[in-house]
Amino acid sequence: MRNDPLSHGLWEKTAPPAPQTETLSGDARAQVAIVGGGYTGLSAALFLAEAGTDVVLLEAEEIGFGGSGRNVGLVNAGMWVMPDDLPGILGETYGERLLDLLGDAPRVVFDLATQHGMACEAMPVGTLHCAVGESGLAQLGERARQWQARGAPVRLLDREETRAKVGSRAFSGALLDERAGTIQPLAYARGLAHAAQWAGARLHTGSRVTKAERSGSDWRLETATGALTARHVIVATNAYTNSPWPQIRQEIVHLPYFNFATPPLPQAVRDTILPGRQGAWDTKQILTSFRWDREGRLVFGSVGALKGAGQAIHRAWAERAIARLFPELKGTRFDNCWYGHIGMTADHLPKFHRLGDNVIGFSGYNGRGIGPGTVFGKSLADLILGRISTDELPLPVSDVTTQSFRGVREGVYRYGAEAVHLLRTVF
Ligand SMILES: Cc1cc2nc3c(=O)[nH]c(=O)nc-3n(C[C@H](O)[C@H](O)[C@H](O)COP(=O)(O)OP(=O)(O)OC[C@H]3O[C@@H](n4cnc5c(N)ncnc54)[C@H](O)[C@@H]3O)c2cc1C
């Protein structure tokens, strides 16, 4: 993408091609305009087109250019916020509805991948949230209890079971979530794009929306080379917003996150590290994540930007950390690395906004966007199709709030992660 190897790294090398798309040129019309070609926009485009709606999606760069093409690929069920806290924050109705929807979101993702024959390395085999120390274990025990009370198939593993499932002695336990799994994230975005285009959606890349203005009861969206007029607009630009709705970005603090990938590793190693192929991450604040890709590369990530001094600091940390977790990998070098920006909201919950008459969007997924982006995109389609009312959405309508000191907070994330990785002597 944009010939930058640090933007999408391994995923760009192993994803099947995106569908053929062109830049918007001249004047176009549609019933629905979608701004942003990540999971949210593409899912909305797919479900709208399948219902026979005339829909046009405008993406500034390429399909999956934002978080959707750069992430770890952990298809999670739920948010970072504890399940029992959600009804307290959102009210009983929205809290329970959101929990149900997000708990089921990985199934929706994996079903879509199967239904549309997406070559996106879908592995619905669960995830392992790995406990560091006694406090990490207590935290996961509570999370397990809360999900189990809701009938979710999650299980707290003890130290020995965790050692067998992870292939490392570093963790005091783990939460196995059988609803979840992994995918190749850019391949999934491109798979959604193929499916949406096949269903009749018109997708334009290299088509940044620079201006939005009313035209009677419609909206007119301008790009450098064309204009699109539509009654409804979905704004799906999220953490990568660079659009006429800058308030979306002002509500979000960017948390940088990087990944390093090994070359394909020998079968003997693949048989001992995550032998069940679950995706994994730990309970540390500056967390570590690790997962396999289809060819047996271990993808190893954490908080930080591969920029300036961060490049060398995070690489040196990753080489030390992977060897501490998995001593058999001592001396392993990485041949792909990339990073992106996670969009964090103040309360760590996503938002639904009405940005004008018939202008709607979800944003702020806090690093949990594969399942949520997919099901929220479908909710936006259902709302426009009149299948649900605003009251039946998974989140209430909220005003956009600006986070103060965003630059400072983003600096703290970036340089704080560098300091931690420079000084950390354990993994
Ligand atoms: C490094 C990293 C790791 C992550 N790990 C995980 C994970 O393991 N599991 C998980 O569930 N989530 C993870 N996430 C979060 C997840 O990737 C995002 O929440 C999700 O991709 C958001 O999808 P989206 O469609 O809403 O936005 P995006 O995928 O960011 O798409 C927004 C698009 O809008 C486009 N755009 C912006 N402005 C304009 C404009 N003016 N005109 C036209 N287009 C415009 C951008 O170019 C971009 O392509 C991670 C994110 C990152 C960055």
The ligand as a MOL file (V3000), in Angstrom:
LIG
                    3D

  0  0  0     0  0            999 V3000
M  V30 BEGIN CTAB
M  V30 COUNTS 53 58 0 0 0
M  V30 BEGIN ATOM
M  V30 1 C -2.2920 -2.4260 14.6930 0
M  V30 2 C -3.7410 -2.7150 15.0080 0
M  V30 3 C -4.0740 -3.9060 15.6300 0
M  V30 4 C -5.4300 -4.2160 15.8790 0
M  V30 5 N -5.7610 -5.4770 16.3230 0
M  V30 6 C -7.0630 -5.8650 16.3290 0
M  V30 7 C -7.4210 -7.2050 16.5760 0
M  V30 8 O -6.5740 -8.1040 16.7290 0
M  V30 9 N -8.7430 -7.5300 16.6180 0
M  V30 10 C -9.7220 -6.5990 16.3720 0
M  V30 11 O -10.9040 -6.9480 16.4040 0
M  V30 12 N -9.4100 -5.3200 16.0830 0
M  V30 13 C -8.1090 -4.9280 16.0420 0
M  V30 14 N -7.7800 -3.6440 15.6970 0
M  V30 15 C -8.8650 -2.6740 15.4350 0
M  V30 16 C -9.4870 -2.8490 14.0570 0
M  V30 17 O -8.5060 -3.0360 13.0800 0
M  V30 18 C -10.3230 -1.6190 13.7340 0
M  V30 19 O -11.1960 -1.3450 14.7920 0
M  V30 20 C -11.1540 -1.8220 12.4730 0
M  V30 21 O -10.3280 -2.1900 11.4020 0
M  V30 22 C -11.9310 -0.5640 12.1400 0
M  V30 23 O -12.5940 -0.7640 10.9170 0
M  V30 24 P -13.3280 0.4530 10.2210 0
M  V30 25 O -13.8860 -0.0430 8.9490 0
M  V30 26 O -14.2920 1.0570 11.1640 0
M  V30 27 O -12.1790 1.5330 9.9680 0
M  V30 28 P -10.8550 1.4440 9.0790 0
M  V30 29 O -10.5040 0.0480 8.7330 0
M  V30 30 O -9.7950 2.2330 9.7720 0
M  V30 31 O -11.2670 2.1410 7.7330 0
M  V30 32 C -11.4710 3.5230 7.6100 0
M  V30 33 C -11.1900 3.8980 6.1700 0
M  V30 34 O -11.6660 5.2090 5.9170 0
M  V30 35 C -10.8390 5.7730 4.9350 0
M  V30 36 N -11.0350 7.2300 4.9140 0
M  V30 37 C -10.6830 8.1500 5.8320 0
M  V30 38 N -11.0450 9.3930 5.4590 0
M  V30 39 C -11.6520 9.2430 4.2450 0
M  V30 40 C -12.2420 10.1630 3.3110 0
M  V30 41 N -12.2520 11.4840 3.5410 0
M  V30 42 N -12.7790 9.6810 2.1700 0
M  V30 43 C -12.7720 8.3500 1.9120 0
M  V30 44 N -12.2120 7.4420 2.7510 0
M  V30 45 C -11.6680 7.8750 3.9020 0
M  V30 46 C -9.4430 5.3350 5.3470 0
M  V30 47 O -8.5170 5.4250 4.2820 0
M  V30 48 C -9.7070 3.9150 5.8310 0
M  V30 49 O -9.4370 2.9490 4.8260 0
M  V30 50 C -6.4430 -3.2870 15.5190 0
M  V30 51 C -6.0890 -2.0620 14.9150 0
M  V30 52 C -4.7640 -1.7900 14.6350 0
M  V30 53 C -4.4110 -0.5040 13.9440 0
M  V30 END ATOM
M  V30 BEGIN BOND
M  V30 1 1 1 2
M  V30 2 1 2 3
M  V30 3 2 2 52
M  V30 4 2 3 4
M  V30 5 1 4 5
M  V30 6 1 4 50
M  V30 7 2 5 6
M  V30 8 1 6 7
M  V30 9 1 6 13
M  V30 10 2 7 8
M  V30 11 1 7 9
M  V30 12 1 9 10
M  V30 13 2 10 11
M  V30 14 1 10 12
M  V30 15 2 12 13
M  V30 16 1 13 14
M  V30 17 1 14 15
M  V30 18 1 14 50
M  V30 19 1 15 16
M  V30 20 1 16 17
M  V30 21 1 16 18
M  V30 22 1 18 19
M  V30 23 1 18 20
M  V30 24 1 20 21
M  V30 25 1 20 22
M  V30 26 1 22 23
M  V30 27 1 23 24
M  V30 28 2 24 25
M  V30 29 1 24 26
M  V30 30 1 24 27
M  V30 31 1 27 28
M  V30 32 2 28 29
M  V30 33 1 28 30
M  V30 34 1 28 31
M  V30 35 1 31 32
M  V30 36 1 32 33
M  V30 37 1 33 34
M  V30 38 1 33 48
M  V30 39 1 34 35
M  V30 40 1 35 36
M  V30 41 1 35 46
M  V30 42 1 36 37
M  V30 43 1 36 45
M  V30 44 2 37 38
M  V30 45 1 38 39
M  V30 46 1 39 40
M  V30 47 2 39 45
M  V30 48 1 40 41
M  V30 49 2 40 42
M  V30 50 1 42 43
M  V30 51 2 43 44
M  V30 52 1 44 45
M  V30 53 1 46 47
M  V30 54 1 46 48
M  V30 55 1 48 49
M  V30 56 2 50 51
M  V30 57 1 51 52
M  V30 58 1 52 53
M  V30 END BOND
M  V30 END CTAB
M  END
